[in-house]
Amino acid sequence: MGTFKIEGGHRLKGEITPQGAKNEALQILCAVLLTDEKVTIHNIPDIVDVNKLIDLLENLGVTIQKIGVSSYTFQANDLHLEYLQSDQFKTDGRGLRGSIMMVGPLLARFGKGYIPKPGGDKIGRRRLDTHFEGFIKLGAKFRYNREEYFYGVEADSLEGTYMLLDEASVTGTANIVMAAVLAKGTTTIYNAACEPYLQQLCKMLNRMGAKINGIGSNLLIIEGVKKLKGTEHTMLPDMIEIGSWIGLAAMTRSELTIKNVSWDNLGLIPSVFGKLGISLRQEGDDIVIPEHADGYEIQNFIDGSVLTISDAPWPGFTPDLLSIVLTVATQARGSVLIHQKMFESRLFFVDKLIDMGAKIILCDPHRATVIGHDFKSTLKATTMTSPDIRAGVSLLIAALSAKGTSTIHNIEQIDRGYQNIDGRLKAIGAHIVRVD
């Protein structure tokens, strides 16, 4: 188990460039299974979860060639479909939640898709019903081996249909879209997710020959086609990482420039940090965060009541940044209620922040009230364990602002979503050491 040793209390300075988007990569990489032609993808993040998926694709028989630092070509023209029912696949697929999105493309192109119950973050229940209900409506037969936790769908052919999704699931929408592009007739998906990364997937599929209308809305209309071709695709920067760096700059009262953020795809992220009192400005496609020497003050609602920040499906505020927002609020002037609606266990890391001296009241599994210190009392160094990707980075940010040397164990969770994070932080002045 890896460990970070962090000496906090140092101001940072410089530029940092966000990696390619993790959540987009998991969708885009699965889409290469939809064609036998070559697909070239740029700006792929070098992180554990994405590398696991690349290994899965290679084991399945996809020909993969690295052509640059973050660029690969993929060609799925000679797949070993027997691998999908092997013991090795049942082990490999279980270690990555994103592996579920292989099912839609495999079902569409080969008439069958299998997956073991996938793992990932321990942040509460993340059901797969939306995925499989969509496949069933397209005409697939579903089966589930309870002893091995192994899912399967099979179909001689898929038929387009109308469906109203029970939740605007990003991965569920992506999976159903990838199945529907090769189905016969028209598929209409209402209450579809419309995140920028889902939009990126749809635009890529259209370049491959798919016919998807309504991109960017919650109503997608898909005219099935017989075959897709190869294409070239460049992934967006990771908006969660961008939000993490904004929070890092504020907590350490550092002057940072975040490069090439794709500002138009950030949604509410800049305004939510603005409500916490964090100043940032747009310079071209960069975000500049000045040194907050006098701290930052949380706004109240117009009627004077305490600000509430909550998550919601896009274009609402992403749940992946609530951990960062909560941590940043511990040193603000004022109070805020953090309401995590979408996952029931994501706030359970706050006990580590309380151990560091933060004033947080955990109201229930979904709500926490934060009373900021206004930097009058710094957080204290401690030893902690990273429970998931986003909480792990939140604790890392807290440690970088704290007085003394902190230890964070289980940093493999952080590595799942953040590329070379210690090296990139060192480059802007952080005192961080990785210990294996």
WOWO-V878528 format. One record per residue. N is the residue number from 0. SS is DSSP state (~ for helix, > for strand, _ for the rest). Layout:
((N SS) (N SS))
This chain:
((0 _) (1 _) (2 >) (3 >) (4 >) (5 >) (6 >) (7 _) (8 _) (9 _) (10 _) (11 _) (12 >) (13 >) (14 >) (15 >) (16 >) (17 _) (18 _) (19 >) (20 _) (21 ~) (22 ~) (23 ~) (24 ~) (25 ~) (26 ~) (27 ~) (28 ~) (29 ~) (30 ~) (31 ~) (32 ~) (33 ~) (34 _) (35 _) (36 _) (37 >) (38 >) (39 >) (40 >) (41 >) (42 _) (43 _) (44 _) (45 _) (46 _) (47 ~) (48 ~) (49 ~) (50 ~) (51 ~) (52 ~) (53 ~) (54 ~) (55 ~) (56 ~) (57 ~) (58 ~) (59 ~) (60 _) (61 _) (62 >) (63 >) (64 >) (65 >) (66 _) (67 _) (68 _) (69 _) (70 _) (71 >) (72 >) (73 >) (74 >) (75 _) (76 _) (77 _) (78 _) (79 _) (80 ~) (81 ~) (82 ~) (83 ~) (84 ~) (85 _) (86 ~) (87 ~) (88 ~) (89 ~) (90 ~) (91 ~) (92 ~) (93 ~) (94 ~) (95 _) (96 ~) (97 ~) (98 ~) (99 ~) (100 ~) (101 ~) (102 ~) (103 ~) (104 ~) (105 ~) (106 ~) (107 ~) (108 ~) (109 ~) (110 _) (111 >) (112 >) (113 >) (114 >) (115 >) (116 _) (117 _) (118 _) (119 _) (120 _) (121 _) (122 _) (123 _) (124 _) (125 _) (126 _) (127 _) (128 ~) (129 ~) (130 ~) (131 ~) (132 ~) (133 ~) (134 ~) (135 ~) (136 ~) (137 _) (138 _) (139 _) (140 >) (141 >) (142 >) (143 >) (144 >) (145 _) (146 _) (147 _) (148 _) (149 >) (150 >) (151 >) (152 >) (153 >) (154 _) (155 _) (156 _) (157 _) (158 >) (159 _) (160 _) (161 >) (162 >) (163 >) (164 _) (165 _) (166 _) (167 _) (168 _) (169 ~) (170 ~) (171 ~) (172 ~) (173 ~) (174 ~) (175 ~) (176 ~) (177 ~) (178 ~) (179 ~) (180 _) (181 _) (182 _) (183 >) (184 _) (185 >) (186 >) (187 >) (188 >) (189 >) (190 _) (191 _) (192 _) (193 _) (194 _) (195 ~) (196 ~) (197 ~) (198 ~) (199 ~) (200 ~) (201 ~) (202 ~) (203 ~) (204 ~) (205 ~) (206 ~) (207 _) (208 _) (209 _) (210 >) (211 >) (212 >) (213 _) (214 _) (215 _) (216 _) (217 _) (218 >) (219 >) (220 >) (221 >) (222 >) (223 _) (224 _) (225 _) (226 _) (227 _) (228 _) (229 _) (230 >) (231 >) (232 >) (233 >) (234 _) (235 _) (236 >) (237 _) (238 ~) (239 ~) (240 ~) (241 ~) (242 ~) (243 ~) (244 ~) (245 ~) (246 ~) (247 ~) (248 ~) (249 ~) (250 ~) (251 _) (252 _) (253 _) (254 >) (255 >) (256 >) (257 >) (258 >) (259 _) (260 _) (261 _) (262 ~) (263 ~) (264 ~) (265 _) (266 _) (267 _) (268 ~) (269 ~) (270 ~) (271 ~) (272 ~) (273 ~) (274 ~) (275 _) (276 _) (277 _) (278 _) (279 _) (280 >) (281 >) (282 >) (283 _) (284 _) (285 >) (286 >) (287 >) (288 >) (289 _) (290 _) (291 _) (292 _) (293 _) (294 _) (295 _) (296 >) (297 _) (298 _) (299 _) (300 _) (301 _) (302 _) (303 _) (304 _) (305 _) (306 >) (307 >) (308 >) (309 >) (310 _) (311 _) (312 _) (313 _) (314 _) (315 _) (316 _) (317 _) (318 ~) (319 ~) (320 ~) (321 ~) (322 ~) (323 ~) (324 ~) (325 ~) (326 ~) (327 ~) (328 ~) (329 _) (330 _) (331 _) (332 >) (333 _) (334 >) (335 >) (336 >) (337 >) (338 >) (339 _) (340 _) (341 _) (342 _) (343 _) (344 _) (345 _) (346 _) (347 _) (348 _) (349 ~) (350 ~) (351 ~) (352 ~) (353 ~) (354 ~) (355 _) (356 _) (357 _) (358 >) (359 >) (360 >) (361 >) (362 >) (363 >) (364 _) (365 _) (366 >) (367 >) (368 >) (369 >) (370 >) (371 _) (372 _) (373 _) (374 _) (375 _) (376 _) (377 _) (378 _) (379 >) (380 _) (381 _) (382 >) (383 >) (384 >) (385 _) (386 _) (387 _) (388 ~) (389 ~) (390 ~) (391 ~) (392 ~) (393 ~) (394 ~) (395 ~) (396 ~) (397 ~) (398 ~) (399 ~) (400 ~) (401 _) (402 >) (403 _) (404 >) (405 >) (406 >) (407 >) (408 >) (409 _) (410 _) (411 ~) (412 ~) (413 ~) (414 ~) (415 _) (416 _) (417 _) (418 _) (419 _) (420 ~) (421 ~) (422 ~) (423 ~) (424 ~) (425 ~) (426 _) (427 _) (428 _) (429 _) (430 >) (431 >) (432 >) (433 >) (434 >) (435 _))
